[in-house]
Amino acid sequence: MTENIIRIKKASFYAYHGVLSEEQSVGGKFEADVDIHTDFSEAAATDSLKLTINYHQVYQYINQLVLEKKYRLIETLANNIAEALLEKYSGIKKVAVRIRKNNPPLGGVVDCVEVEVIKER
């Protein structure tokens, strides 16, 4: 059995997640990385998109999940994305989702805060 990884890195979104009311009204920049563990060896051998996970569709789905609801915690957002991807795509064996909140309101200079959720079948 072969294991391959499809990675989506630094997908950027402007969204309204956070504990503070200002974060939910003004919003901020978020980034996502997603590592999809799958077997795309047959797709690679035949050059067929139908035999792999379409990362364009995955990105569109993540975009929808990030924007459709406001979350207080990026932990919840990461967890929900991981669960939704496993549910929607049967070819995913394992998924790692990292969500970064850029310039978090911590009272100091911090580039970002990041959480990671790893789930597998």
GROMACS elastic network, one bead per residue, 0.5 to 0.9 nm:
[ bonds ]
;  ai    aj funct       b0    kb
    1    39     6  0.78427   500
    2    38     6  0.81215   500
    2    39     6  0.56461   500
    2    40     6  0.80269   500
    2    41     6  0.69768   500
    3    37     6  0.64747   500
    3    38     6  0.56421   500
    3    39     6  0.50007   500
    3    40     6  0.77900   500
    3    41     6  0.83766   500
    3    93     6  0.87931   500
    4    36     6  0.81012   500
    4    37     6  0.56986   500
    4    38     6  0.53050   500
    4    39     6  0.52876   500
    4    40     6  0.63737   500
    4    41     6  0.77972   500
    5    35     6  0.63183   500
    5    36     6  0.53258   500
    5    38     6  0.60931   500
    5    39     6  0.78962   500
    5    40     6  0.84851   500
    6    34     6  0.80854   500
    6    35     6  0.58751   500
    6    36     6  0.50309   500
    6    37     6  0.66352   500
    6    38     6  0.76474   500
    6    53     6  0.81276   500
    6    55     6  0.76904   500
    7    33     6  0.71849   500
    7    34     6  0.56481   500
    7    36     6  0.62126   500
    7    37     6  0.87880   500
    7    55     6  0.84392   500
    8    11     6  0.68546   500
    8    32     6  0.78387   500
    8    33     6  0.54576   500
    8    34     6  0.51242   500
    8    35     6  0.66052   500
    8    36     6  0.83909   500
    8    55     6  0.75367   500
    8    58     6  0.88967   500
    8    59     6  0.77527   500
    9    31     6  0.83486   500
    9    32     6  0.66189   500
    9    34     6  0.65691   500
    9    35     6  0.83964   500
   10    30     6  0.89239   500
   10    31     6  0.53522   500
   10    32     6  0.54208   500
   10    33     6  0.55488   500
   10    34     6  0.88170   500
   10   100     6  0.89469   500
   11    30     6  0.82327   500
   11    31     6  0.53118   500
   11    32     6  0.50885   500
   11    33     6  0.65347   500
   11    34     6  0.88399   500
   11    59     6  0.79016   500
   11    63     6  0.86982   500
   12    29     6  0.69361   500
   12    30     6  0.57520   500
   12    32     6  0.66066   500
   12    63     6  0.88997   500
   13    28     6  0.82675   500
   13    29     6  0.57780   500
   13    30     6  0.51952   500
   13    31     6  0.61812   500
   13    32     6  0.82397   500
   13    63     6  0.73634   500
   13    66     6  0.75838   500
   13    67     6  0.80514   500
   14    27     6  0.67273   500
   14    28     6  0.54933   500
   14    30     6  0.61311   500
   14    31     6  0.87470   500
   14    66     6  0.88956   500
   14    67     6  0.81249   500
   15    23     6  0.88762   500
   15    24     6  0.81505   500
   15    26     6  0.87942   500
   15    27     6  0.53396   500
   15    28     6  0.57376   500
   15    29     6  0.64679   500
   15    30     6  0.68754   500
   15    66     6  0.70312   500
   15    67     6  0.60801   500
   15    70     6  0.77498   500
   16    22     6  0.89262   500
   16    23     6  0.59379   500
   16    25     6  0.65234   500
   16    26     6  0.69902   500
   16    28     6  0.63847   500
   16    29     6  0.86816   500
   16    66     6  0.89751   500
   16    67     6  0.79362   500
   16    69     6  0.82999   500
   16    70     6  0.56679   500
   16    71     6  0.75135   500
   16    72     6  0.88118   500
   17    20     6  0.87188   500
   17    23     6  0.61890   500
   17    24     6  0.55231   500
   17    25     6  0.89438   500
   17    27     6  0.68109   500
   17    28     6  0.78007   500
   17    30     6  0.88569   500
   17    66     6  0.89073   500
   17    69     6  0.84667   500
   17    70     6  0.51983   500
   17    72     6  0.54997   500
   17    73     6  0.68790   500
   17    74     6  0.70639   500
   17    77     6  0.86804   500
   17   101     6  0.88115   500
   18    21     6  0.75118   500
   18    22     6  0.82858   500
   18    23     6  0.52643   500
   18    24     6  0.59962   500
   18    27     6  0.83472   500
   18    70     6  0.79141   500
   18    71     6  0.63108   500
   18    73     6  0.58677   500
   18    74     6  0.73628   500
   19    22     6  0.85541   500
   19    23     6  0.70273   500
   19    24     6  0.76186   500
   19    71     6  0.80461   500
   19    73     6  0.67856   500
   20    23     6  0.53386   500
   20    24     6  0.67566   500
   20    25     6  0.89717   500
   20    72     6  0.79717   500
   20   105     6  0.88562   500
   21    24     6  0.51355   500
   21    25     6  0.62359   500
   21    26     6  0.84529   500
   22    25     6  0.51094   500
   22    26     6  0.55785   500
   22    27     6  0.73274   500
   23    26     6  0.54586   500
   23    28     6  0.68717   500
   23   105     6  0.86601   500
   24    27     6  0.55523   500
   24    28     6  0.86600   500
   24    70     6  0.70280   500
   24    71     6  0.83756   500
   24    72     6  0.81587   500
   28   101     6  0.76674   500
   28   102     6  0.73250   500
   28   103     6  0.82096   500
   28   104     6  0.86413   500
   29   100     6  0.85394   500
   29   101     6  0.64716   500
   29   102     6  0.57397   500
   29   103     6  0.81077   500
   30    99     6  0.69920   500
   30   100     6  0.55154   500
   30   102     6  0.59442   500
   31    98     6  0.80824   500
   31    99     6  0.57259   500
   31   100     6  0.50058   500
   31   101     6  0.67086   500
   31   102     6  0.76590   500
   32    62     6  0.87467   500
   32    78     6  0.86101   500
   32    97     6  0.70159   500
   32    98     6  0.55006   500
   32   100     6  0.63099   500
   33    96     6  0.79673   500
   33    97     6  0.58372   500
   33    98     6  0.50348   500
   33    99     6  0.66622   500
   33   100     6  0.85620   500
   34    82     6  0.86358   500
   34    95     6  0.70020   500
   34    96     6  0.56312   500
   34    98     6  0.64002   500
   34    99     6  0.88233   500
   35    94     6  0.81683   500
   35    95     6  0.55504   500
   35    96     6  0.50074   500
   35    97     6  0.65998   500
   35    98     6  0.87294   500
   36    53     6  0.85402   500
   36    92     6  0.62835   500
   36    93     6  0.76720   500
   36    94     6  0.62722   500
   36    96     6  0.67911   500
   36    97     6  0.88000   500
   37    91     6  0.85980   500
   37    92     6  0.58703   500
   37    93     6  0.55512   500
   37    95     6  0.59909   500
   37    96     6  0.84488   500
   37   120     6  0.89208   500
   38    52     6  0.81939   500
   38    53     6  0.79995   500
   38    91     6  0.60341   500
   38    92     6  0.50674   500
   38    93     6  0.55011   500
   38    94     6  0.72472   500
   38    95     6  0.89151   500
   39    42     6  0.77382   500
   39    43     6  0.85827   500
   39    52     6  0.76430   500
   39    91     6  0.75026   500
   39    92     6  0.82016   500
   39    93     6  0.83691   500
   40    43     6  0.51449   500
   40    44     6  0.61166   500
   40    45     6  0.86377   500
   40    51     6  0.68939   500
   40    52     6  0.53080   500
   40    53     6  0.78391   500
   41    44     6  0.50228   500
   41    45     6  0.61181   500
   41    46     6  0.86529   500
   41    51     6  0.87776   500
   41    52     6  0.85271   500
   42    45     6  0.50529   500
   42    46     6  0.61870   500
   42    47     6  0.81370   500
   42    48     6  0.81385   500
   42    51     6  0.66397   500
   42    52     6  0.80698   500
   43    46     6  0.52441   500
   43    47     6  0.53435   500
   43    49     6  0.64646   500
   43    50     6  0.73786   500
   43    52     6  0.56625   500
   44    47     6  0.50295   500
   44    48     6  0.70360   500
   44    49     6  0.87597   500
   44    51     6  0.84642   500
   44    52     6  0.84039   500
   45    48     6  0.80840   500
   46    49     6  0.89059   500
   46    51     6  0.85264   500
   47    51     6  0.85210   500
   48    51     6  0.57011   500
   48    52     6  0.74406   500
   49    52     6  0.56011   500
   49    53     6  0.75743   500
   49    54     6  0.67299   500
   50    53     6  0.77815   500
   50    54     6  0.78366   500
   51    54     6  0.88280   500
   52    55     6  0.88479   500
   52    91     6  0.77261   500
   53    56     6  0.88406   500
   53    57     6  0.82631   500
   53    58     6  0.77699   500
   53    89     6  0.76102   500
   53    91     6  0.70482   500
   53    92     6  0.78720   500
   54    57     6  0.54615   500
   54    58     6  0.63927   500
   54    59     6  0.88487   500
   55    59     6  0.60183   500
   55    60     6  0.85201   500
   56    59     6  0.51946   500
   56    60     6  0.63400   500
   56    61     6  0.87010   500
   57    60     6  0.50775   500
   57    61     6  0.61530   500
   57    62     6  0.86385   500
   58    61     6  0.50824   500
   58    62     6  0.61634   500
   58    63     6  0.85418   500
   58    85     6  0.78624   500
   59    62     6  0.51019   500
   59    63     6  0.60627   500
   59    64     6  0.85925   500
   60    63     6  0.50564   500
   60    64     6  0.62544   500
   60    65     6  0.87559   500
   61    64     6  0.50928   500
   61    65     6  0.62973   500
   61    66     6  0.87050   500
   61    81     6  0.89742   500
   61    85     6  0.84056   500
   62    65     6  0.50310   500
   62    66     6  0.60907   500
   62    67     6  0.85829   500
   62    81     6  0.67386   500
   62    84     6  0.89731   500
   62    85     6  0.83967   500
   63    66     6  0.52053   500
   63    67     6  0.61951   500
   63    68     6  0.84589   500
   64    67     6  0.53473   500
   64    68     6  0.57938   500
   64    69     6  0.89406   500
   65    68     6  0.55255   500
   65    69     6  0.71495   500
   65    77     6  0.82134   500
   65    80     6  0.82396   500
   65    81     6  0.68656   500
   65    84     6  0.87290   500
   66    69     6  0.67943   500
   66    70     6  0.80121   500
   66    71     6  0.89509   500
   66    77     6  0.72303   500
   66    81     6  0.81865   500
   67    70     6  0.74002   500
   70    77     6  0.88488   500
   71    74     6  0.68429   500
   71    75     6  0.89454   500
   71    76     6  0.69298   500
   71    77     6  0.65341   500
   72    75     6  0.87510   500
   72    76     6  0.78206   500
   72    77     6  0.86849   500
   73    76     6  0.53609   500
   73    77     6  0.67306   500
   73    78     6  0.89140   500
   74    78     6  0.60949   500
   74    79     6  0.84618   500
   74    99     6  0.66413   500
   74   100     6  0.78735   500
   74   101     6  0.77102   500
   74   114     6  0.82395   500
   74   115     6  0.70561   500
   75    78     6  0.52588   500
   75    79     6  0.61543   500
   75    80     6  0.85941   500
   75    99     6  0.79487   500
   75   114     6  0.89254   500
   75   115     6  0.61841   500
   75   116     6  0.76596   500
   75   117     6  0.78531   500
   76    79     6  0.51241   500
   76    80     6  0.60470   500
   76    81     6  0.85708   500
   77    80     6  0.51922   500
   77    81     6  0.61842   500
   77    82     6  0.86842   500
   77    99     6  0.78571   500
   78    81     6  0.52254   500
   78    82     6  0.62550   500
   78    83     6  0.87034   500
   78    96     6  0.89699   500
   78    97     6  0.58803   500
   78    98     6  0.65460   500
   78    99     6  0.60619   500
   78   115     6  0.73485   500
   78   116     6  0.68345   500
   78   117     6  0.61325   500
   79    82     6  0.52306   500
   79    83     6  0.62252   500
   79    84     6  0.85600   500
   79    97     6  0.77308   500
   79   116     6  0.83587   500
   79   117     6  0.59233   500
   79   118     6  0.83532   500
   79   119     6  0.86348   500
   80    83     6  0.51770   500
   80    84     6  0.59648   500
   80    85     6  0.85295   500
   81    84     6  0.51139   500
   81    85     6  0.61011   500
   81    86     6  0.86594   500
   81    97     6  0.72720   500
   82    85     6  0.53103   500
   82    86     6  0.63691   500
   82    87     6  0.86996   500
   82    95     6  0.63563   500
   82    96     6  0.69584   500
   82    97     6  0.61075   500
   82   117     6  0.70117   500
   82   118     6  0.73391   500
   82   119     6  0.66427   500
   83    86     6  0.52745   500
   83    87     6  0.62004   500
   83    88     6  0.86764   500
   83    95     6  0.88436   500
   83   119     6  0.75068   500
   84    87     6  0.50593   500
   84    88     6  0.60409   500
   84    89     6  0.85064   500
   85    88     6  0.51594   500
   85    89     6  0.58825   500
   85    90     6  0.86690   500
   85    92     6  0.77788   500
   85    95     6  0.78647   500
   86    89     6  0.55482   500
   86    90     6  0.65664   500
   86    91     6  0.83321   500
   86    92     6  0.61378   500
   86    93     6  0.77784   500
   86    94     6  0.77431   500
   86    95     6  0.74491   500
   86   119     6  0.81675   500
   86   120     6  0.77454   500
   86   121     6  0.76865   500
   87    90     6  0.68529   500
   87    92     6  0.89953   500
   88    92     6  0.89863   500
   89    92     6  0.58242   500
   90    93     6  0.77084   500
   92    95     6  0.69401   500
   92   120     6  0.81232   500
   92   121     6  0.81381   500
   93   119     6  0.86985   500
   93   120     6  0.57404   500
   93   121     6  0.57211   500
   94   118     6  0.73182   500
   94   119     6  0.57083   500
   94   121     6  0.63975   500
   95   117     6  0.81214   500
   95   118     6  0.57271   500
   95   119     6  0.55007   500
   95   120     6  0.62316   500
   96   116     6  0.68446   500
   96   117     6  0.56363   500
   96   119     6  0.65333   500
   96   120     6  0.86965   500
   97   115     6  0.81672   500
   97   116     6  0.55288   500
   97   117     6  0.52786   500
   97   118     6  0.64642   500
   97   119     6  0.87112   500
   98   114     6  0.66028   500
   98   115     6  0.55478   500
   98   117     6  0.65658   500
   98   118     6  0.88007   500
   99   113     6  0.82322   500
   99   114     6  0.55201   500
   99   115     6  0.55305   500
   99   116     6  0.65905   500
   99   117     6  0.88486   500
  100   112     6  0.61069   500
  100   113     6  0.54684   500
  100   115     6  0.66915   500
  100   116     6  0.89912   500
  101   104     6  0.60871   500
  101   111     6  0.85836   500
  101   112     6  0.53541   500
  101   113     6  0.53259   500
  101   114     6  0.64868   500
  101   115     6  0.89910   500
  102   110     6  0.80958   500
  102   111     6  0.59417   500
  102   113     6  0.67065   500
  102   114     6  0.87427   500
  103   106     6  0.83263   500
  103   109     6  0.75457   500
  103   110     6  0.59300   500
  103   111     6  0.52923   500
  103   112     6  0.53604   500
  103   113     6  0.79573   500
  104   107     6  0.85306   500
  104   108     6  0.88835   500
  104   109     6  0.86124   500
  104   110     6  0.67864   500
  104   111     6  0.75828   500
  104   112     6  0.61568   500
  104   113     6  0.68133   500
  105   108     6  0.76149   500
  105   109     6  0.88116   500
  105   110     6  0.84693   500
  106   109     6  0.76612   500
  106   110     6  0.74419   500
  107   110     6  0.87375   500
  110   113     6  0.77082   500
